[in-house]
Amino acid sequence: MKKYAVFGNPIEHSMSPLIHAYFAENLGIKLTYDAILGTVGKFELEAKNFLKMGGKGFNVTLPFKQEAYNLAETKSEIAEITGSVNTISLKDGLIHGDNTDGSGFIKDIKNNIGFDIENKKILLLGAGGAAMGILPNILYERPLELKIYNRTREKAEKLCNKFLDIGKLDYVEISDLEKYKFDIIINSTSAGISNEDFYLPKKFFNNDSICYDLSYGAASNSFRSWAKQNKLIFYDGIGMLLEQAADSFLYLGVKKTINN
Ligand code: NDP
């Protein structure tokens, strides 16, 4: 039976084993898909061991996406651009890296929610790995305005500089937020994991603006409450999680097992 897995730390919260098992069952594919607690500082060794022991590919979650990028011998264009990898497969005997976070986010927001980013004013909260993974895809959709606010300003500035060649994006100070009316507020922070409240000013959105949280489950409660207090429509990151997993299922090469 072909062997797949997801590496992360922590990993017990990961829904990837459940989702990939569901996809496989529905396609009549037999596979194993485990959740592996990676050791910080030993990811490369453990990942290579998994492949050596017959693993056909694996997904990568926090905090190993950049190390997975370094591990990959060849990379997809979007993995190169984002500098982060969430899917490792074997291609022609080489370790290949892909990133499906951005495509998963866009598919959820466009196809499932029906929100078109083109010509819209976007505020992205957070400048971590998830922000890095989705920013190029947001820019490809040609928003009218894209601002990033992050607690640590330098990290947001770094991201703005990184993607300047793709499209226009700027850092915004929290004190300047009220100068804008954003159509969508995207939360890519992990503040909700510790159930911290959102302290944001008012009046930087319209009545019909929407809130999208990359987090899901209990981690989305803080931003959900903020959206509710401000009477804004709220979506959590479950749709993105499923869409990125579906793309990843293809890139892992699992489907090839139908013919093998
Ligand atoms: P990172 O650790 O890379 O980044 C965390 C970000 O959150 C940083 O910008 C950090 O700011 C900010 N932050 C953390 N705590 C607070 C706080 N108390 N107040 C304000 N800002 C805070 O995490 P990721 O980017 O990888 O993940 C972020 C979230 O996105 C997670 O909840 C994750 O589960 C979710 N996610 C969902 C996916 C999906 O498919 N739905 C896919 C990928 C991620 P600073 O720079 O100042 O530290």
Boltz pocket constraint, residues with backbone or C-beta under 6 A from the ligand:
constraints:
  - pocket:
      binder: B
      contacts: [[A, 62], [A, 101], [A, 104], [A, 125], [A, 126], [A, 127], [A, 128], [A, 129], [A, 130], [A, 131], [A, 150], [A, 151], [A, 152], [A, 155], [A, 187], [A, 188], [A, 189], [A, 190], [A, 191], [A, 193], [A, 196], [A, 213], [A, 214], [A, 215], [A, 216], [A, 219], [A, 237], [A, 238], [A, 240], [A, 241], [A, 242], [A, 244]]
      max_distance: 6.0
